[in-house]
Structures are given as structure tokens and as C-alpha cells.
Amino acid sequence: MLRLIFGALVAVAVSACGGSSSGGDSFETGSRDFYEIDQDYRDLSSTVINLRQGNLDSLPDSATVVYKGFSRGTMNYFDQGAKQLDLYGDAEIRVDFGTSAVDGKLDGFVGVDDADESNPIFFSGGISLRNGEVSGNTFDFEYSGELSSGANIVALEGTNGSGQIRGDGGSGIVGDLRVGSGFDGAATFNGNGISQGNISIVAICQTTGCS
């Protein structure tokens, strides 16, 4: 069964820079099998979980660091025929330690919903992360975007993205954005409100010398 049940409602933007970086890896979901993407996501997550929160004294002073990886999400909508939409996509996050700016994009999404678990939905479009700012070893950001596949449209917008810089030298970042009831973020699926949802990101550093 293709349906993927995701755990905590978190959004994570992560890197494992320097010696942990695997620049030869492919982080594009494309038309790959859901289970293969899920395994890659879990492998990358296990690396990130072992990173401690970043030491402020060791963070870069001016470098712009690029992180690439996967995004993963769950959208729950109880007033429609399907009750859950599960998503995987690509992630690219940029952190400018000189200006403290954070931005990025999530795209290349493929998903399945409870209405038809046997047929993955390949979405065009994406989600922009913007107006982010680093403060110490934490950061925040805004986000908005639309994913579309025929009659299936997911739209998200919010200002509540937040996270932490992890690992010595800024080797990783983790964060979250949440939408729906009780959160400062909104989402719709085919025009109807999402009751609760999240998109998570796991990525590794692609910038030379970012460890």
C-alpha cells in the first residue's frame, strides 16, 4: 500500500555539511518509487538526528550555504472524500550568514491520498520560503505556494516557519511549518480547508567548506 503515515507534524530543513556531505547523491524525487524516496528520507534524517544544536562560536561569519534534500508532508482534510494526502518533494534551502537571510523552495512533489492510494499524484508548482532571518542559532521564515495536478490543487501560506541551526560550523538546520487549526498558517486542498498539515524537509549541505 502506497499510503505513508508520517509521525510528528514537523517541518525540517537539515544539512550534514563538510565530511557528512554527499554531494554525489540525487535529491530529486522525479518519478521514483515512493518507498525508495521514503528510505532516502529516513537515511538522511538519521544523520541529522545525531547533530547537536549549533555552537554559536563556530557558525560561519559570511558564507552563503546551500542545502539540498527532500521534503515530506501530510495534509488532513476531513470534509472531503479523502481524509489524508501524503507528499514527498525536493528541497533547496539557502542561508546567508553574512546578511542573516534565509530563503528556498520546495518542489517536485508526488503524493497519494485516501481516495485512491494506488495512483500517485505528480504535482507541478512549489512552495517558496522567503523573508527568513537567522538570529543566533535559530531562524524563522514565511512561505507560500501552490501544487497542482489536474483538478488536484494544494495551496499553502503562512508566516510561522521556524527552526534551529545544528552541528558545529552550521552543518545542519531543522525547522517546521504547520498549517490548519491552531497554527498561523493556512492551506487548502481543491478549495477546501486543511484541518491540520505539515511539510518537513531534510537536506544536506552542498557548499564547499561549509563544515
C-alpha positions in Angstrom: 0.0 0.0 0.0 1.4 3.3 -1.1 0.0 5.3 1.7 2.6 6.7 4.0 1.8 7.5 7.6 4.0 10.3 8.8 4.8 10.8 12.5 5.2 14.2 14.2 3.9 17.3 12.4 7.2 18.9 11.9 9.0 20.7 9.1 12.7 20.2 9.0 15.4 21.8 6.9 18.6 19.9 7.6 22.1 19.6 6.4 25.1 17.5 7.2 27.9 19.6 5.8 31.6 19.0 5.2 32.6 15.4 5.9 29.0 14.4 6.2 28.0 15.9 2.8 27.2 13.5 0.0 27.3 15.8 -3.0 27.1 12.9 -5.5 23.6 11.9 -4.2 20.5 12.7 -6.1 17.8 14.6 -4.2 15.3 14.7 -7.0 12.1 12.7 -6.4 11.2 12.6 -10.1 9.1 9.5 -10.9 10.9 7.3 -8.4 9.1 4.8 -6.3 7.5 6.1 -3.1 9.3 3.6 -0.9 12.7 4.4 -2.4 12.2 8.1 -1.7 11.0 7.3 1.8 14.1 5.2 2.6 16.4 8.0 1.3 14.5 10.5 3.5 14.8 8.2 6.6 18.5 7.7 5.9 19.2 11.4 5.7 17.0 12.0 8.8 19.1 9.6 10.8 22.2 11.6 10.1 20.5 14.8 11.1 19.1 13.5 14.3 22.6 13.0 15.6 23.6 16.6 15.1 23.5 18.8 18.2 22.3 22.4 18.2 24.9 24.6 16.5 27.7 26.2 18.6 27.4 30.0 18.0 31.1 30.5 18.1 31.6 28.1 15.2 28.9 29.4 12.8 30.0 30.9 9.5 30.5 34.7 9.6 29.7 35.5 6.0 29.2 32.4 3.8 26.1 31.6 1.8 25.3 27.9 2.4 23.1 25.8 0.2 21.3 22.8 1.5 19.5 20.2 -0.8 17.4 17.2 0.1 13.8 16.0 0.4 10.6 17.4 1.7 7.8 15.3 3.2 4.3 16.3 4.3 0.9 15.3 5.5 -2.4 17.2 4.8 -5.5 16.1 6.7 -8.9 17.2 5.4 -12.0 15.6 7.0 -14.7 17.3 5.0 -13.9 15.7 1.6 -14.0 12.2 0.1 -10.3 11.5 1.1 -9.1 12.2 4.6 -5.3 12.4 4.2 -2.9 13.5 1.5 0.7 12.4 1.9 3.5 14.1 0.0 7.2 13.9 -0.9 9.2 16.5 -2.8 12.6 18.1 -3.3 14.1 20.9 -1.1 16.6 23.6 -1.6 17.4 26.0 1.3 19.9 28.9 1.2 21.3 30.6 4.4 23.3 33.8 4.0 25.3 34.0 7.3 26.6 37.4 6.2 23.1 39.1 6.0 21.3 36.5 8.2 18.8 35.9 5.3 17.1 32.5 4.7 15.1 31.5 1.6 14.5 28.4 -0.5 12.0 26.3 -2.4 10.2 23.0 -2.1 9.0 21.4 -5.4 8.8 18.2 -7.4 6.1 16.8 -5.2 4.5 13.4 -5.6 1.6 12.2 -3.3 -1.1 9.8 -2.6 -4.5 10.3 -0.9 -7.0 8.1 0.9 -9.4 8.3 -2.1 -7.1 6.4 -4.4 -3.9 5.0 -2.8 -2.9 3.0 -5.9 -2.2 6.0 -8.1 0.5 8.6 -7.1 -0.3 12.2 -7.9 2.6 14.1 -9.5 2.4 17.8 -8.7 3.8 20.8 -10.6 4.5 24.1 -8.9 6.1 24.5 -5.5 6.4 26.4 -2.2 8.6 29.4 -1.7 10.4 30.1 1.6 11.2 33.8 1.9 11.9 36.7 4.3 13.8 34.3 6.6 16.1 35.6 9.2 18.8 34.0 11.3 19.1 35.0 15.0 21.9 33.2 16.9 21.4 29.6 16.1 17.7 29.9 15.3 15.8 31.2 12.3 12.3 32.0 11.0 10.7 32.3 7.6 7.5 32.9 5.7 6.1 30.6 3.0 3.5 30.4 0.2 2.9 28.4 -2.9 0.6 26.1 -4.9 0.9 22.5 -6.0 -1.2 21.4 -8.9 -2.0 18.2 -10.8 -5.1 18.4 -13.0 -8.1 19.0 -10.7 -5.9 18.4 -7.6 -4.6 21.7 -6.1 -2.9 22.3 -2.8 -2.3 25.9 -1.7 -0.3 27.0 1.4 0.6 30.3 3.0 1.9 31.3 6.4 4.4 33.2 8.5 5.1 30.7 11.2 8.1 28.8 9.8 10.9 28.4 12.3 13.9 26.3 13.1 17.4 25.8 14.5 20.9 25.7 13.1 22.5 22.4 14.1 26.0 21.0 14.1 29.3 22.8 14.6 30.0 25.2 11.7 26.3 25.4 10.9 26.3 21.9 9.5 22.6 21.4 9.7 19.3 23.2 10.1 16.0 21.8 11.4 12.7 23.7 11.4 9.0 23.5 10.9 5.9 25.0 9.3 2.4 23.9 10.2 -0.9 24.8 8.8 -4.5 24.4 9.8 -6.4 24.8 13.1 -4.4 26.4 15.8 -1.5 27.4 13.6 -0.5 30.7 11.9 -0.5 29.0 8.5 -3.4 28.1 6.2 -3.8 25.5 3.4 -6.5 24.2 1.1 -6.9 21.1 -1.0 -9.1 21.6 -4.0 -10.5 24.8 -2.5 -11.4 23.2 0.9 -9.6 24.0 4.1 -6.9 21.7 5.5 -7.7 20.9 9.2 -4.1 20.2 10.0 -1.0 19.7 7.9 2.8 20.0 7.7 5.7 19.8 5.3 9.0 18.6 6.5 12.4 19.0 4.9 15.7 17.0 5.2 18.7 18.3 3.3 22.5 18.3 3.4 25.0 21.0 2.7 26.1 21.4 -0.9 28.6 24.2 -0.4 32.3 23.6 -0.3 33.9 24.4 3.1 30.6 24.7 5.0 31.7 22.4 7.8 
